[in-house]
Amino acid sequence: PVGIFDHIQPKRPATRLIIGTEFALPFLLSQPPDRSLVLGLDLVRQRPSYDANERAVRLVMQLASLSDRTAIETNQPNDPWLVALARKETRSLTQSELADRIETGYPPAVTLLRFHSGDEGAIRRLQASLPAYLTNFGLVRRRDGRAVQLIVKLPHSRRPDRLLTELTKRQLLNNITVDVDPATDELD
């Protein structure tokens, strides 16, 4: 992608080059770039997360809203998903993503609950006592190694507050933190 902008004549000489991640986007509001380039969008989409495509769309759309022109570096330029994104056909992307999530049982079709604690015994007791209608992904040790987490899927027909009230009454949430529909970066 080195020569990706070779055919474009800049309106004015480039004054700065900003290299960053999606976390840098808010800092561009005061001085937005004329052009932007998204490198490695394929990697964002390949992330092992149910919302990888959503994150990719959000990243491109945010950057495109700040720039006059946005280019995407990809190894799959004919991918129907990327073609739809380039054409700003977000409705078709949204409908496709929703259908995939309903089929695979991810939000918004279900509610994800994350239980985490430094007390592995507490998480194991909770896991053994969970109602049968919950899909349980098993125990996972967090990257930091200090905490254990348990991710479960709550069917959309069930309310998380009722489940959590029941577990609290049974004293199964002692020393456990609960996140309802946690951000996917928190699921790592």
C-alpha positions in Angstrom: 0.0 0.0 0.0 3.0 2.3 -0.2 1.8 4.0 -3.4 -1.8 4.1 -2.6 -2.0 7.9 -2.8 0.4 8.4 -5.6 -2.3 9.5 -8.1 -3.8 12.1 -5.7 -2.6 15.7 -5.9 -2.9 17.2 -2.4 -4.8 20.5 -2.1 -2.0 21.8 0.1 1.3 20.3 1.2 1.0 17.7 3.9 1.8 19.2 7.2 1.5 16.2 9.5 1.3 12.4 9.6 -0.7 10.9 12.4 -0.3 7.2 13.2 -2.6 5.8 15.8 -5.4 3.4 16.7 -9.1 3.9 17.1 -8.4 5.4 20.5 -6.8 8.4 18.8 -10.0 9.4 16.9 -11.4 11.8 19.4 -8.1 13.8 19.2 -8.6 14.4 15.5 -11.8 16.4 16.0 -10.0 19.7 16.5 -7.8 19.3 13.4 -9.2 16.6 11.1 -7.0 15.2 8.4 -7.8 15.7 4.7 -7.1 12.0 4.0 -7.0 8.9 6.1 -5.9 5.4 5.5 -7.1 2.4 7.5 -4.3 -0.2 7.6 -5.0 -3.8 8.6 -8.8 -3.7 8.5 -8.6 -7.5 7.7 -7.0 -8.0 11.1 -9.8 -6.1 12.9 -12.3 -8.3 11.1 -10.4 -11.5 12.0 -10.4 -10.7 15.7 -12.0 -13.6 17.6 -15.0 -11.6 18.7 -18.7 -11.7 17.8 -18.6 -8.0 17.0 -15.4 -7.8 14.9 -17.3 -6.7 11.8 -19.2 -4.1 13.8 -16.0 -2.7 15.2 -14.5 -2.5 11.7 -17.5 -0.6 10.3 -17.5 1.7 13.3 -13.7 2.4 12.8 -14.1 3.2 9.1 -17.2 5.3 9.5 -15.7 7.3 12.3 -12.5 8.0 10.3 -14.5 8.7 7.1 -16.6 11.3 9.0 -13.4 13.2 9.9 -11.6 13.0 6.5 -12.4 14.2 3.0 -11.1 10.9 1.7 -10.6 7.6 3.4 -8.8 4.6 1.9 -8.8 1.0 3.2 -5.8 -1.3 2.9 -7.0 -4.9 2.5 -6.0 -8.2 1.1 -9.6 -8.9 0.0 -10.7 -5.9 -2.1 -13.5 -7.9 -3.7 -15.0 -9.1 -0.4 -18.8 -8.3 -0.6 -18.6 -7.0 2.9 -15.9 -4.5 2.0 -17.6 -3.5 -1.3 -20.8 -2.7 0.7 -18.8 -0.7 3.2 -17.0 1.3 0.4 -20.5 2.1 -1.1 -21.7 3.1 2.4 -24.5 0.5 2.2 -24.6 0.2 6.0 -28.2 -1.0 6.0 -27.2 -4.3 4.2 -24.2 -4.6 6.5 -26.4 -4.2 9.6 -29.0 -6.7 8.4 -26.4 -9.2 7.5 -24.7 -8.8 10.9 -27.9 -9.1 12.8 -28.9 -12.3 10.9 -25.5 -13.8 11.7 -25.8 -12.9 15.4 -29.3 -14.3 15.7 -28.2 -17.5 14.0 -25.1 -17.9 16.3 -26.8 -16.7 19.5 -24.9 -13.5 20.2 -26.2 -10.0 21.2 -28.7 -8.7 20.6 -30.3 -12.2 20.4 -29.0 -13.0 23.9 -27.6 -11.1 26.9 -24.0 -11.8 27.8 -23.1 -11.9 31.5 -19.5 -11.9 32.7 -18.8 -13.1 36.3 -15.3 -12.5 37.4 -13.3 -12.7 40.6 -9.9 -13.3 42.1 -11.5 -16.1 44.1 -11.6 -19.1 41.7 -13.6 -21.2 44.3 -16.4 -18.7 44.3 -16.6 -18.8 40.4 -16.6 -22.6 40.5 -19.4 -22.7 43.0 -21.4 -20.2 40.9 -20.8 -22.3 37.8 -22.0 -25.5 39.4 -25.2 -23.7 40.6 -26.2 -21.9 37.4 -29.7 -22.7 35.9 -29.7 -25.1 33.0 -31.2 -22.5 30.6 -27.8 -20.6 30.6 -25.1 -21.4 28.0 -21.9 -21.6 29.9 -18.5 -21.0 28.2 -16.5 -22.4 31.0 -13.9 -20.8 33.2 -11.2 -18.6 31.7 -8.2 -17.1 33.5 -7.8 -13.4 32.6 -4.7 -12.4 30.8 -3.4 -10.8 33.9 -3.6 -14.2 35.6 -5.1 -12.7 38.8 -8.8 -13.3 38.1 -11.0 -16.0 36.7 -14.1 -15.2 34.7 -17.1 -17.1 33.5 -19.1 -15.9 30.5 -22.7 -17.1 30.1 -25.4 -16.4 27.5 -28.8 -15.5 29.0 -31.7 -16.1 26.5 -33.4 -12.9 25.4 -36.6 -14.1 27.0 -35.0 -14.0 30.5 -34.3 -10.9 32.4 -30.8 -10.5 33.9 -32.1 -8.6 37.0 -34.2 -11.6 38.0 -31.3 -14.1 37.5 -28.9 -11.8 39.5 -31.5 -11.4 42.3 -31.9 -15.1 42.5 -28.1 -15.7 42.6 -27.7 -13.0 45.3 -30.4 -14.5 47.5 -28.6 -17.8 47.3 -25.3 -16.0 48.2 -23.6 -17.1 45.1 -22.3 -13.7 44.1 -20.1 -13.1 47.2 -16.7 -11.8 46.0 -17.9 -11.8 42.4 -18.2 -8.9 40.0 -20.9 -9.1 37.4 -21.0 -7.3 34.0 -24.1 -7.3 31.9 -23.3 -7.2 28.2 -19.7 -6.3 28.7 -17.7 -4.7 25.9 -15.9 -7.4 23.9 -12.4 -6.2 24.9 -13.4 -7.1 28.4 -14.1 -10.7 27.4 -10.4 -11.4 26.6 
